[in-house]
Amino acid sequence: MPTERIDFADLPDDVQSAVLERTGPLVSAESMSSGFNSAISARLATEQGDLYVKGLPTDHPRVWTQTREASVGPYVGGISPRVRWHLQADGWDFVAFDALDGRHAHYTQGSEDLPLVAATLERLSGLRAPDGVETKQAEHRLRDHAPAAALAHFAGDALCHTDPNPANVMVGQGQAWLVDWAWATRGAPWLDAGYWVVWLIAEGGHTPESAEQWASRISAFRAAPETGLNAFAAANESVWSEIAEQSPDPWTHSVHTAAKAWASYRVRTT
């Protein structure tokens, strides 16, 4: 469920002052429509440039997501906007990023964004999960959705984003940028390309075959074992089946349908 949004100007004065100590004087503060899990989602224009700032109360059950993003940020430069600072002040937790001038990616067939996203996922597949930074483990996250023997296919030391849905992919400055690293995960280097397959079907209207053709532009996906891809597609169908049962809305139904289509395609073609 989305977190209730408030404007930056509605924060207590002492909290605003703590942020301004980091930013310097503001030229403007604009609330953003993105960032459904943030109470504060704002673009702050300063004399030194623009920042995107997200914030949550420190007692919010998802405040850990901001700590995760701030920790992972230094390792995903050039793939994600730079983290400028992480601040806790008077019961609030904030993370600030370089602001992007861009838009959410379009996944429809023929979109000029698709090669940009593929290039970003190729770069990401070569990143190792940093030591000393807490991340999820892919085999643990999917333990309830795949046979125990299949979980080893998902394990690895790559840094995975795991949620390349269009809301988390921005296009600007001639490339695609991944945002929202709350679910950063250590796993096999082909996992993000596999997750992308489901979103290409759900949000872009691709067939499973077309979606896999785009995913195959990522070298790690091309090298992935067929048994691993089969198990991963089935695990995703199981995950989204569970989500759809808990939240039976049109959006989750659409993604579940896409995951089911890919899992069925994998069974038919291997």
C-alpha positions as CSV (number, residue, x, y, z in Angstrom):
1,M,0.0,0.0,0.0
2,P,1.4,3.4,-0.9
3,T,2.7,5.6,1.9
4,E,0.8,8.8,2.6
5,R,2.6,11.6,0.9
6,I,3.3,15.1,2.4
7,D,4.9,18.1,0.9
8,F,8.4,19.1,1.9
9,A,7.0,22.5,3.0
10,D,4.8,20.7,5.5
11,L,7.7,19.1,7.4
12,P,8.4,20.6,10.9
13,D,10.6,23.7,10.7
14,D,13.5,22.0,12.6
15,V,13.4,19.0,10.1
16,Q,13.5,21.4,7.1
17,S,16.4,23.3,8.7
18,A,18.4,20.0,9.1
19,V,17.9,19.3,5.4
20,L,18.8,22.9,4.4
21,E,22.1,22.5,6.3
22,R,23.0,19.9,3.7
23,T,21.5,21.5,0.6
24,G,22.0,25.2,1.2
25,P,19.2,27.7,0.4
26,L,16.4,26.3,-1.7
27,V,15.2,27.9,-5.0
28,S,12.1,25.7,-5.0
29,A,10.7,22.4,-3.7
30,E,8.5,20.3,-5.9
31,S,6.6,17.2,-4.8
32,M,7.0,14.3,-7.2
33,S,4.5,11.7,-8.2
34,S,7.1,8.9,-8.2
35,G,8.2,7.1,-5.1
36,F,5.0,5.5,-3.8
37,N,6.7,4.1,-0.7
38,S,8.0,7.5,0.4
39,A,6.3,10.0,2.6
40,I,8.6,12.7,1.1
41,S,9.3,12.6,-2.6
42,A,10.6,15.9,-3.7
43,R,12.9,17.6,-6.2
44,L,14.8,20.3,-4.4
45,A,16.3,23.1,-6.6
46,T,19.3,24.6,-4.9
47,E,22.0,27.1,-5.9
48,Q,24.4,24.2,-6.4
49,G,22.0,22.1,-8.5
50,D,18.9,19.9,-8.2
51,L,18.5,17.0,-5.8
52,Y,15.9,14.3,-5.6
53,V,15.1,13.6,-1.9
54,K,13.0,10.8,-0.5
55,G,12.1,10.6,3.2
56,L,10.3,8.4,5.8
57,P,9.7,8.7,9.5
58,T,12.4,6.8,11.4
59,D,9.7,4.6,12.9
60,H,8.2,3.6,9.6
61,P,8.4,-0.2,9.0
62,R,10.1,0.4,5.6
63,V,12.7,2.9,6.7
64,W,15.3,0.1,6.2
65,T,14.8,0.5,2.4
66,Q,16.4,3.9,2.5
67,T,19.4,2.7,4.5
68,R,19.8,-0.1,1.9
69,E,19.7,2.5,-1.0
70,A,22.2,4.7,0.7
71,S,24.6,1.8,1.3
72,V,24.4,0.4,-2.2
73,G,24.6,3.8,-3.9
74,P,28.4,4.2,-4.0
75,Y,28.7,0.9,-5.9
76,V,26.2,1.7,-8.7
77,G,27.6,4.9,-10.1
78,G,26.7,5.4,-13.7
79,I,23.9,3.0,-13.4
80,S,21.9,4.8,-10.8
81,P,21.9,8.5,-9.9
82,R,24.6,9.4,-7.4
83,V,23.7,9.3,-3.7
84,R,24.6,12.7,-2.2
85,W,23.8,12.1,1.4
86,H,21.8,10.1,4.0
87,L,20.4,12.1,6.9
88,Q,18.5,11.3,10.1
89,A,17.0,14.3,11.8
90,D,14.3,14.7,14.5
91,G,12.4,11.5,13.7
92,W,12.9,11.6,9.9
93,D,15.2,9.7,7.6
94,F,16.2,11.2,4.2
95,V,18.3,10.1,1.2
96,A,19.3,12.6,-1.5
97,F,20.3,11.8,-5.0
98,D,21.4,13.7,-8.1
99,A,18.2,14.7,-9.8
100,L,17.6,13.3,-13.3
101,D,16.0,15.1,-16.1
102,G,14.2,12.3,-17.7
103,R,11.1,10.1,-17.8
104,H,10.1,6.5,-17.0
105,A,11.1,4.0,-19.6
106,H,8.7,2.7,-22.3
107,Y,8.8,-1.0,-22.8
108,T,6.5,-1.3,-25.8
109,Q,7.7,-3.1,-28.9
110,G,9.7,-0.7,-31.1
111,S,10.5,1.6,-28.2
112,E,13.8,3.4,-28.5
113,D,14.3,2.8,-24.8
114,L,14.7,-0.9,-25.0
115,P,18.4,-0.9,-26.3
116,L,19.2,1.6,-23.5
117,V,17.7,-0.6,-20.8
118,A,19.5,-3.6,-22.3
119,A,22.8,-1.8,-22.2
120,T,22.3,-0.8,-18.5
121,L,21.4,-4.3,-17.5
122,E,24.5,-5.6,-19.3
123,R,26.6,-3.2,-17.2
124,L,24.8,-4.2,-14.1
125,S,25.4,-7.9,-14.7
126,G,29.1,-7.3,-14.4
127,L,28.9,-5.7,-11.0
128,R,29.8,-7.8,-7.9
129,A,27.8,-7.4,-4.7
130,P,29.9,-5.3,-2.3
131,D,31.3,-6.9,0.8
132,G,30.2,-5.3,4.0
133,V,26.9,-4.0,2.6
134,E,23.8,-5.9,3.7
135,T,21.8,-7.3,0.7
136,K,19.2,-10.0,0.2
137,Q,20.3,-13.4,-1.2
138,A,18.4,-14.6,-4.3
139,E,18.2,-18.2,-3.3
140,H,16.8,-17.2,0.1
141,R,14.2,-14.8,-1.3
142,L,12.9,-17.5,-3.7
143,R,13.2,-20.5,-1.3
144,D,9.4,-20.8,-1.0
145,H,8.8,-20.7,-4.7
146,A,11.2,-23.2,-6.2
147,P,12.4,-26.8,-5.4
148,A,15.5,-26.9,-3.1
149,A,17.5,-28.4,-5.9
150,A,16.8,-25.4,-8.1
151,L,17.9,-22.7,-5.7
152,A,21.6,-23.1,-6.5
153,H,20.8,-21.7,-10.0
154,F,19.9,-18.4,-8.5
155,A,22.9,-18.0,-6.2
156,G,25.9,-15.9,-7.2
157,D,28.0,-12.9,-6.2
158,A,26.5,-10.4,-8.7
159,L,24.7,-7.3,-7.5
160,C,21.1,-7.6,-8.7
161,H,18.4,-4.9,-8.7
162,T,15.5,-7.4,-9.0
163,D,12.8,-4.9,-9.9
164,P,13.3,-3.4,-13.4
165,N,9.7,-2.4,-13.8
166,P,9.3,0.9,-15.8
167,A,8.6,2.9,-12.6
168,N,12.2,2.0,-11.5
169,V,13.9,2.8,-14.9
170,M,14.4,6.4,-15.9
171,V,15.6,7.4,-19.4
172,G,17.6,10.6,-19.7
173,Q,20.9,11.9,-20.7
174,G,21.1,9.3,-23.4
175,Q,20.9,6.2,-21.2
176,A,18.6,4.2,-18.9
177,W,19.1,4.6,-15.1
178,L,18.0,2.1,-12.5
179,V,16.4,3.7,-9.4
180,D,15.1,2.3,-6.1
181,W,17.6,-0.2,-4.8
182,A,15.7,-1.2,-1.7
183,W,15.6,-4.9,-2.8
184,A,19.3,-5.1,-3.8
185,T,20.2,-8.8,-3.9
186,R,23.2,-11.0,-4.2
187,G,22.6,-13.6,-6.9
188,A,23.3,-14.9,-10.4
189,P,24.3,-12.2,-12.9
190,W,21.4,-13.1,-15.3
191,L,18.6,-12.6,-12.8
192,D,17.8,-9.0,-13.7
193,A,17.5,-9.9,-17.4
194,G,15.1,-12.6,-16.3
195,Y,13.0,-10.2,-14.2
196,W,13.0,-7.9,-17.2
197,V,11.3,-10.6,-19.3
198,V,8.3,-10.5,-17.1
199,W,8.0,-6.7,-17.2
200,L,8.4,-6.6,-21.0
201,I,5.4,-8.9,-21.3
202,A,3.4,-7.2,-18.6
203,E,4.1,-3.5,-19.4
204,G,5.3,-3.7,-23.0
205,G,2.9,-6.2,-24.6
206,H,5.7,-8.4,-25.7
207,T,5.3,-12.1,-26.3
208,P,7.5,-14.3,-24.2
209,E,9.6,-15.0,-27.3
210,S,10.1,-11.3,-28.0
211,A,10.9,-10.6,-24.4
212,E,13.6,-13.3,-24.3
213,Q,15.1,-11.9,-27.5
214,W,15.6,-8.6,-25.7
215,A,16.9,-10.3,-22.6
216,S,19.3,-12.2,-24.7
217,R,21.1,-8.9,-25.4
218,I,22.5,-9.4,-21.9
219,S,25.4,-11.8,-22.2
220,A,24.8,-13.3,-18.8
221,F,21.3,-14.3,-19.8
222,R,22.6,-15.9,-23.0
223,A,25.0,-18.0,-20.8
224,A,22.4,-18.9,-18.2
225,P,21.5,-22.7,-18.0
226,E,18.2,-23.6,-19.4
227,T,17.3,-25.5,-16.2
228,G,18.0,-22.3,-14.3
229,L,15.8,-20.2,-16.5
230,N,13.0,-22.7,-16.3
231,A,13.2,-22.8,-12.6
232,F,13.3,-19.0,-12.4
233,A,10.3,-18.5,-14.6
234,A,8.3,-20.9,-12.6
235,A,9.5,-19.2,-9.3
236,N,8.3,-15.9,-10.6
237,E,4.9,-17.3,-11.5
238,S,4.7,-18.6,-8.0
239,V,5.7,-15.3,-6.5
240,W,3.1,-13.3,-8.5
241,S,0.4,-15.9,-7.8
242,E,0.9,-15.2,-4.1
243,I,1.0,-11.5,-4.6
244,A,-2.2,-11.6,-6.7
245,E,-4.0,-13.6,-4.0
246,Q,-3.1,-11.0,-1.4
247,S,-3.8,-8.0,-3.6
248,P,-6.3,-9.0,-6.3
249,D,-6.2,-5.7,-8.3
250,P,-5.9,-5.3,-12.0
251,W,-2.2,-4.4,-11.9
252,T,-1.0,-7.5,-10.0
253,H,-3.3,-9.7,-12.1
254,S,-1.6,-8.3,-15.2
255,V,1.9,-9.0,-13.9
256,H,0.9,-12.5,-12.7
257,T,-0.5,-13.2,-16.2
258,A,2.8,-12.2,-17.7
259,A,4.8,-14.3,-15.3
260,K,2.5,-17.3,-16.0
261,A,2.9,-16.7,-19.8
262,W,6.7,-16.8,-19.5
263,A,6.6,-19.9,-17.3
264,S,4.4,-21.7,-19.8
265,Y,6.6,-20.6,-22.7
266,R,9.6,-22.1,-21.0
267,V,7.9,-25.4,-20.5
268,R,6.8,-25.6,-24.1
269,T,10.2,-24.6,-25.6
270,T,12.6,-26.7,-23.5
